[in-house]
Amino acid sequence: MIDVCLLGTGGMMPLPYRWLTSLMLRYNGRSILLDCGEGTQIAMKKKGWSPNPIDVMLFTHYHADHISGLPGMLLSMGNSERTEPVLMVGPKGLERVVSALRVIAAELPFEIQYKELTEAEETFDLPGDKDFHITAFRVNHRVTCYGYSFVLDRAGKFDAGRAQALNIPVRCWNQLQRGEAVTRGIAAAAAQGRNGKGKEQTPVSMQEIYLPEGASENEILWTPEDVMGPARKGLKLTYCTDSRPTESIVRNAEGADLFICEGMYGEEDKEGKAREKKHMTFLEAAEIGRKAQPGQMWLTHYSPSEMHPENYIPAAQKVFPRLYPGKDGKTTVLNFTEEDS
Amino acid sequence: MIDVCLLGTGGMMPLPYRWLTSLMLRYNGRSILLDCGEGTQIAMKKKGWSPNPIDVMLFTHYHADHISGLPGMLLSMGNSERTEPVLMVGPKGLERVVSALRVIAAELPFEIQYKELTEAEETFDLPGDKDFHITAFRVNHRVTCYGYSFVLDRAGKFDAGRAQALNIPVRCWNQLQRGEAVTRGIAAAAAQGRNGKGKEQTPVSMQEIYLPEGASENEILWTPEDVMGPARKGLKLTYCTDSRPTESIVRNAEGADLFICEGMYGEEDKEGKAREKKHMTFLEAAEIGRKAQPGQMWLTHYSPSEMHPENYIPAAQKVFPRLYPGKDGKTTVLNFTEEDS
């Protein structure tokens, strides 16, 4: 499950009725923030989500409307007494830009770690989380800019009948479900009581079954493959702003349950302006949706001149019907499909 | 006349229902902004005032809640095609801090000029405006911090009877009212027609009266003192945040028509916390009001924990009755007193 909130939908400058484009994801107790323009921390508070558990901040690029809210956000995180490090990810120059902005946010009670993107496409995991994968892919803006895809894996279905047939202690099932192998030593401890501190069984029977004399404690008895079915469809979310349409966006948005994409201008006749400013019209974004076929697609990063983006949605939906207008605070929960839960 | 708008009243961090403390002044087509935290440009748009004509930005100090909105504000000023230079005033370090923040606002179509404050108290005028005086005075915060007073002079009353008695051409009256002397050359041109291009009079009579043969065009005929009464009471506004109470604040707020002062905490028992954080309670601020006796006083820079500042106003009004709670967007017009207009 991934909680998704599009905190704002504006481009260029914050408006009284529209926060700057920013996305927040929450899963497994982690929070991830994508872009942080002026006012993002206010939008987050308005939503009722906290900046404190943000582990990772990703930046598409360093135009002010995507990073100007960073000093205030960092100070608010500090004021909420966060001490865990924060990982920042963004194009080359990240540490230089963040360090400059920190002239007004020098004292923080937590460490900032940097990952600067250098390749056209990079996939990486977050520390201590092998089920969640982030892919950064370069897009086409006036400065170096990246889109991001997030994939949350889903393990295969656990086969309890098979586990019983293999005589695996119930206390070891969870470990196998988590994707970890079970050794003789672990099995013996589990049979004797969790970590050997539970109710004692007769040492003889335990040793006979799981740890006979001369056997190694480290020998692997069962692996997840013994009891887990094939991996099931996970969840995927793709986020891209600011860019002209590119093949890399289409390819990375393929298979996404939710694809959030910039749409700077609603009017068809603004394609020239979109081309000049290295942005997209709604129709150009819809065309990416038509090619990539995500589960659904939200537009965001509207021009300040675009007072009523919803007026231009019907035309874009003719190109890709599952396209919807992003709105400030628009929220959804991406759930694993029910049928095989 | 000075238009005054307290754009926000928050301290420390912006909240969904409270912008960060910032003040905007408008007079004679000029705009002045004091402090510019995250979201100030949104508060300004909400008020319907434009960032484009801001000539001067003054900073009390460089904690993020007083300057984090600067990069976005500068970009919005640039987007509105401003080309005139902007003067920035603040404590030592101003150029270093602004230059660092401009890592995300590098390209601007206008020049930034800097005036760094070094004295405990400095009075200066704005270029081309000898009637408006700004005094910066050092206060007492965790970092170097200044308060500001603004004085708009008011000339004496024009004596039309005296001008007629002196035989001054009506076309020269405005020049004298503006505080400028009138020379023989100007008087002759005025009598002949504005800039010599108006309806012609007989050159002989004009020369006889104002520019007889052998006289110098540059000889001063009349000075403002000939026709203007003594200077009348002008307007004064004083702004001070963040600080402990100081004698300098009292002295500088004396005679102010409006005194805007920080009040971080409403609760009396937070005086210890105020002392520690180098802020003030409402009662401490009210005590400054009682001593300085401004026309009226507004509190601002409330702690984020202060949900209902208005609850603590009655107690503060017992100390200084003309004290009122600042509110986001609170506006007034300081007018010259009517009786001698």
HADDOCK unambig.tbl for C-alpha pairs under 7 A between the chains (distance, minus, plus):
assign (segid A and resid 13 and name CA) (segid B and resid 76 and name CA) 6.94 0.50 0.50
assign (segid A and resid 14 and name CA) (segid B and resid 42 and name CA) 6.32 0.50 0.50
assign (segid A and resid 15 and name CA) (segid B and resid 42 and name CA) 5.58 0.50 0.50
assign (segid A and resid 16 and name CA) (segid B and resid 42 and name CA) 5.38 0.50 0.50
assign (segid A and resid 16 and name CA) (segid B and resid 45 and name CA) 6.70 0.50 0.50
assign (segid A and resid 16 and name CA) (segid B and resid 46 and name CA) 5.63 0.50 0.50
assign (segid A and resid 38 and name CA) (segid B and resid 38 and name CA) 6.01 0.50 0.50
assign (segid A and resid 38 and name CA) (segid B and resid 39 and name CA) 6.33 0.50 0.50
assign (segid A and resid 39 and name CA) (segid B and resid 38 and name CA) 6.35 0.50 0.50
assign (segid A and resid 39 and name CA) (segid B and resid 39 and name CA) 5.70 0.50 0.50
assign (segid A and resid 42 and name CA) (segid B and resid 14 and name CA) 6.32 0.50 0.50
assign (segid A and resid 42 and name CA) (segid B and resid 15 and name CA) 5.58 0.50 0.50
assign (segid A and resid 42 and name CA) (segid B and resid 16 and name CA) 5.37 0.50 0.50
assign (segid A and resid 45 and name CA) (segid B and resid 16 and name CA) 6.69 0.50 0.50
assign (segid A and resid 46 and name CA) (segid B and resid 16 and name CA) 5.62 0.50 0.50
assign (segid A and resid 62 and name CA) (segid B and resid 104 and name CA) 6.46 0.50 0.50
assign (segid A and resid 63 and name CA) (segid B and resid 104 and name CA) 5.88 0.50 0.50
assign (segid A and resid 64 and name CA) (segid B and resid 72 and name CA) 6.53 0.50 0.50
assign (segid A and resid 64 and name CA) (segid B and resid 104 and name CA) 5.08 0.50 0.50
assign (segid A and resid 64 and name CA) (segid B and resid 105 and name CA) 6.51 0.50 0.50
assign (segid A and resid 68 and name CA) (segid B and resid 72 and name CA) 6.90 0.50 0.50
assign (segid A and resid 72 and name CA) (segid B and resid 64 and name CA) 6.54 0.50 0.50
assign (segid A and resid 72 and name CA) (segid B and resid 68 and name CA) 6.91 0.50 0.50
assign (segid A and resid 76 and name CA) (segid B and resid 13 and name CA) 6.93 0.50 0.50
assign (segid A and resid 97 and name CA) (segid B and resid 103 and name CA) 6.45 0.50 0.50
assign (segid A and resid 100 and name CA) (segid B and resid 100 and name CA) 5.05 0.50 0.50
assign (segid A and resid 100 and name CA) (segid B and resid 101 and name CA) 6.39 0.50 0.50
assign (segid A and resid 100 and name CA) (segid B and resid 103 and name CA) 6.87 0.50 0.50
assign (segid A and resid 101 and name CA) (segid B and resid 100 and name CA) 6.41 0.50 0.50
assign (segid A and resid 101 and name CA) (segid B and resid 101 and name CA) 5.42 0.50 0.50
assign (segid A and resid 103 and name CA) (segid B and resid 97 and name CA) 6.45 0.50 0.50
assign (segid A and resid 103 and name CA) (segid B and resid 100 and name CA) 6.88 0.50 0.50
assign (segid A and resid 104 and name CA) (segid B and resid 62 and name CA) 6.46 0.50 0.50
assign (segid A and resid 104 and name CA) (segid B and resid 63 and name CA) 5.87 0.50 0.50
assign (segid A and resid 104 and name CA) (segid B and resid 64 and name CA) 5.08 0.50 0.50
assign (segid A and resid 105 and name CA) (segid B and resid 64 and name CA) 6.51 0.50 0.50
